[in-house]
Amino acid sequence: MSKVVLVTGVTRDLGSRFARLVRGMPGVERVVGVDAVEPRHELDGVEFVLADIRNPMIAKVVASAGVDTVVHLSPAETPPTGYPGTAVSAKETNVIGTMQLLAACQKAPSIRTLVVRSTTAVYGASPRDPAIFEEDMEPRVPPTSGWAKDAVEVEGYVRGFARRRPDVAVSVLRFAPILGPTISSPMADYFGLALLPTVLGYDPRLQFLHEEDALDALRVAMAAWQPGTYNIAADGVLLLSQAARRLGRPAVPVPSPAVGLVGQGLRRVGAADLSAEQVRLLTHGRVVDASRARERLGFVPRRTTAETFEDFVRGRGLRGLAAPERVGRLSDQIASLLAAGAAQAGAGQASAGQARRSADG
């Protein structure tokens, strides 16, 4: 039976590449790509529809195309390039957009398969975490902001849809941080810095997923008809210190209270988006058990975490020290941010001390 596949988030790197990949799969008749901005890449036979999934009009796209398979890749850390707004539009696309898409799928009797992108960030990152997270485990400290919190909400709505439409095979793929030679992500931006700010006293275990393995996992989940929630991650781990050594970049340990200031500074100069969620990951780390995907979906990543990182470094030409002027500029920026933070902390302590003396007097 021929498939009509709808892919959301088709202007992003992952979405555009997956849509082109699906177009060449046996049994696929049509691939419809949807996004709220025009694609930056050639879609090679994919039918593009300029549509905002936050709008109920998405139901007309699903119904008119006779879609039977939906691969929902719009949920992501940041809005696509050219999208109006920033954090607000990202959350709206992730959560409100998912609600509208699920409502459209609910009304469409033709829908048989739904694959949704999620993230291992739903497990949070805290000092009380288990050594390895399995899919049925709850986070010890639930995410409270950003992409991780959005993903928790998205998964909740998807579970509700699965209960209402038991005839649809619903698969949720929790991706570890994706790295590779071409894909853009906050983690890739972080490792591209001339100096790597780290949290003083911590050396977290990190787990990655190669961009090609992410595409393969989506392809397998779309065809497998094995509903469920799956951790999708490469085998093995890397300590942050090991990653820094393999890059050949100096790490700059930053006291925990000042990390937020450093993140703000990096975001302000456009160097990297070091969000609170990413800081927690770079503090406590996160490792997941991906055996369920291997056993039920038959998905086996082709690259380990170490091999993924190596291909990322080689493909981006990152190995070795950055240009001295870049190192110097970033070092000066981090030093000034730390000095400002120390001054603020000192002023706060002085004010508190003065208030106590006044109260005593």
C-alpha positions in Angstrom: 0.0 0.0 0.0 1.4 3.4 -1.0 2.2 5.8 1.8 1.5 9.6 1.9 4.0 11.0 4.4 3.8 14.4 6.0 7.0 15.8 7.6 6.8 18.8 9.8 9.8 21.1 10.5 11.0 20.5 6.9 13.0 23.7 6.8 15.4 22.5 9.5 18.5 20.4 8.7 17.0 17.2 10.1 13.6 17.7 8.6 14.8 18.5 5.1 17.2 15.6 5.0 14.6 13.2 6.3 12.0 14.3 3.8 14.4 13.7 1.0 15.4 10.3 2.4 11.7 9.2 2.7 11.0 10.3 -0.9 13.2 7.5 -2.1 11.8 4.8 0.1 9.9 1.9 -1.6 6.2 2.2 -1.1 6.2 5.9 -0.6 3.9 7.7 -3.1 4.1 11.3 -1.9 6.0 13.3 0.8 4.5 16.6 1.9 6.8 18.9 3.8 5.3 21.6 6.1 6.8 24.6 7.8 6.1 28.2 8.5 9.1 29.5 6.6 10.4 28.8 3.1 13.0 26.0 2.9 16.7 26.9 2.7 17.5 23.6 1.0 16.4 21.9 -2.2 13.7 19.4 -1.3 14.1 17.1 -4.4 10.6 16.1 -5.2 9.1 16.8 -1.8 5.9 18.8 -2.0 6.4 21.8 0.2 3.4 23.5 1.9 3.9 26.9 3.6 1.8 26.4 6.7 2.1 27.2 10.4 1.2 24.1 12.4 0.0 26.4 15.2 -2.9 27.2 13.0 -6.0 24.9 12.7 -5.5 25.1 8.9 -3.0 22.3 9.3 -6.1 20.0 9.4 -6.9 20.9 5.8 -3.4 20.0 4.7 -3.6 16.6 6.4 -7.1 15.9 5.0 -6.6 17.1 1.5 -3.4 15.2 1.0 -4.8 11.9 2.4 -1.9 11.6 4.8 -1.5 8.3 6.5 2.0 8.8 8.1 3.1 11.8 10.1 6.7 12.4 11.2 6.6 15.4 13.5 10.1 17.0 13.6 9.0 20.6 14.4 9.7 20.3 18.1 13.3 21.5 18.7 15.5 23.7 20.9 15.1 26.9 18.8 12.7 28.2 16.2 13.9 27.8 12.5 15.9 30.4 10.9 13.7 33.3 9.7 11.0 32.5 12.2 9.4 35.5 13.9 10.3 35.8 17.6 12.6 33.7 19.7 11.8 31.8 22.9 8.1 32.5 22.7 7.7 31.2 19.1 9.8 28.2 19.9 7.6 27.2 22.8 4.4 27.9 20.7 5.7 25.8 17.8 6.7 23.0 20.2 3.6 22.8 22.3 0.7 24.7 20.6 1.9 23.4 17.2 1.9 19.8 18.5 -1.6 20.3 19.9 -3.0 21.5 16.6 -1.2 18.8 14.6 -2.6 16.1 16.9 -6.1 17.6 16.6 -5.7 17.4 12.8 -4.6 13.7 13.1 -7.5 13.0 15.4 -10.0 14.0 12.8 -8.2 12.2 9.9 -9.3 8.6 9.6 -6.5 8.0 7.1 -3.7 8.4 9.7 -2.1 5.1 10.6 1.4 6.1 11.8 2.8 9.0 13.9 6.4 9.4 14.8 7.3 12.3 17.1 10.7 13.8 17.9 11.5 14.2 21.6 14.7 14.4 23.6 16.5 12.7 26.5 16.4 16.0 28.2 13.0 15.0 29.5 14.9 13.1 32.2 16.4 16.3 33.5 19.9 16.4 35.0 20.6 16.4 38.7 23.0 15.0 41.3 20.4 12.5 42.3 20.0 10.9 38.9 20.5 7.2 38.3 23.6 6.0 36.4 21.4 5.1 33.4 17.9 6.2 32.5 15.4 3.8 31.1 12.2 4.9 29.3 9.8 4.2 32.1 11.8 6.1 34.7 10.7 9.5 36.0 13.1 12.4 36.3 14.4 13.0 39.8 14.2 16.8 39.2 11.7 17.5 36.4 12.7 20.1 33.8 11.3 23.6 34.5 12.1 25.5 31.4 13.2 25.5 27.8 13.2 22.6 25.3 13.2 20.0 28.0 10.0 21.3 29.6 8.4 21.7 26.1 9.2 18.1 25.3 7.6 16.8 28.5 4.4 18.7 27.6 4.6 17.4 24.0 4.9 13.8 25.1 1.9 14.3 27.4 -0.3 15.4 24.6 1.0 12.6 22.3 0.1 10.0 25.0 -3.4 11.4 25.1 -3.7 11.1 21.3 -2.5 7.5 21.5 -5.2 6.6 23.9 -7.9 8.3 21.8 -6.6 6.7 18.5 -5.4 3.1 19.4 -5.6 2.3 15.7 -2.5 4.6 15.1 1.0 3.3 15.8 2.5 6.2 17.8 6.3 6.2 18.4 8.1 8.8 20.5 11.9 9.0 19.9 13.9 10.6 22.7 17.1 11.7 20.9 20.4 12.2 22.8 22.2 15.4 21.8 22.7 15.2 18.0 26.2 15.9 16.6 27.7 15.5 13.1 29.6 17.3 10.4 26.7 19.4 9.2 23.7 19.6 11.6 23.3 22.7 13.7 22.6 22.4 17.5 23.4 24.2 20.7 25.8 21.4 21.7 27.6 21.8 18.4 27.9 25.6 19.0 29.3 24.9 22.5 32.0 22.6 21.3 32.9 25.1 18.6 33.9 27.7 21.1 37.6 28.7 21.3 37.5 28.0 25.1 35.1 25.6 26.7 33.5 27.0 29.9 32.9 24.1 32.3 31.4 24.0 35.8 34.1 23.9 38.5 34.3 20.6 40.2 32.3 18.6 37.7 33.2 16.3 34.8 29.9 15.0 33.4 29.3 11.8 31.4 27.9 12.7 28.0 26.2 10.6 25.3 25.6 11.7 21.7 23.8 10.6 18.6 25.2 10.9 15.1 23.1 12.9 12.6 23.0 10.0 10.2 21.9 7.6 13.0 19.1 10.1 13.9 17.8 9.9 10.3 18.0 6.1 10.3 16.1 5.9 13.6 13.3 8.0 12.1 13.2 5.8 9.0 13.1 2.6 11.1 10.4 3.9 13.4 8.2 5.0 10.5 8.3 1.5 9.0 8.4 -0.7 12.0 4.8 -0.4 13.4 6.1 -0.7 16.9 4.4 1.9 19.0 6.1 3.1 22.2 8.7 5.5 23.6 12.3 4.9 22.7 15.6 6.3 23.9 17.8 6.9 20.8 21.4 7.2 21.7 24.8 5.9 20.6 26.6 3.3 22.7 29.2 4.4 25.2 29.9 7.8 26.9 32.5 10.5 26.9 33.5 12.6 29.9 33.5 16.3 29.1 37.2 16.5 29.9 37.9 13.7 27.3 35.9 15.7 24.7 37.9 18.8 25.5 41.2 16.9 25.1 40.0 15.4 21.8 39.1 18.8 20.5 42.4 20.3 21.7 40.6 23.2 23.2 41.3 24.6 26.7 38.6 24.2 29.3 37.8 27.1 31.6 36.4 25.9 35.0 33.8 28.4 36.1 32.3 28.5 39.6 28.7 27.3 39.5 27.1 30.7 40.6 28.8 32.5 37.7 27.9 30.0 34.9 24.7 31.8 34.2 26.5 35.1 33.6 28.9 33.4 31.2 25.9 31.9 29.3 24.3 35.3 29.0 27.5 36.8 27.7 28.0 34.0 25.1 24.4 34.4 24.0 24.8 38.2 23.8 27.8 37.9 21.4 26.2 35.1 19.4 28.9 32.6 20.3 26.6 29.9 21.8 23.3 29.5 23.5 24.3 28.1 26.8 20.8 27.7 28.3 20.0 26.7 31.9 19.1 23.2 30.6 22.4 22.8 28.8 24.3 24.1 31.9 22.6 21.3 34.0 23.7 18.8 31.4 27.3 20.1 31.5 27.2 19.8 35.3 25.6 16.5 36.0 25.6 14.7 32.6 23.0 12.2 31.4 23.2 8.6 30.1 20.3 6.5 28.8 19.6 2.9 28.0 18.8 2.5 24.3 18.3 -1.3 24.3 14.5 -1.0 23.9 15.0 0.5 20.4 17.5 -2.2 19.5 15.1 -5.0 20.7 11.7 -3.7 19.4 12.6 -1.4 16.5 15.7 -3.3 15.4 17.5 0.1 15.4 21.3 -0.2 16.0 23.4 3.1 15.8 26.2 2.7 13.4 28.5 5.0 15.4 29.4 5.0 19.1 29.4 8.2 21.2 33.2 8.5 20.8 33.0 7.8 17.0 30.2 10.4 16.7 32.3 13.0 18.4 35.3 12.2 16.3 33.3 12.6 13.1 31.8 15.9 14.4 35.3 17.2 15.2 36.9 16.0 11.9 33.9 17.2 9.7 33.9 20.7 11.2 37.7 21.0 11.2 37.7 21.8 14.9 40.7 19.9 16.2 43.5 22.0 17.7 43.6 25.4 19.3 41.6 28.1 17.7 43.1 31.3 16.4 44.9 33.1 19.3 42.8 36.3 18.8 39.6 34.2 19.2 40.9 32.6 22.4 42.1 36.0 23.7 38.7 37.7 23.0 36.7 34.9 24.6 39.0 34.6 27.6 38.7 38.4 28.2 34.9 38.2 27.9 34.7 35.3 30.4 37.0 37.1 32.8 35.0 40.3 32.7 31.8 38.4 33.2 33.3 36.6 36.2 34.5 39.9 37.6 31.1 41.4 37.2 29.5 38.4 38.9 31.9 38.6 41.8 31.2 42.4 42.2 27.5 41.7 42.2 27.9 39.0 44.8 30.1 41.3 47.0 27.6 44.1 46.7 24.8 41.7 47.7 26.7 40.5 50.7 27.6 44.1 51.8 23.9 45.1 51.5 22.9 42.1 53.5 25.5 42.8 56.2 24.4 46.5 56.4 20.7 45.4 56.8 21.7 43.0 59.6 23.6 45.8 61.4 20.7 48.2 61.0 18.4 45.6 62.5 20.7 44.9 65.4 21.0 48.6 66.0 
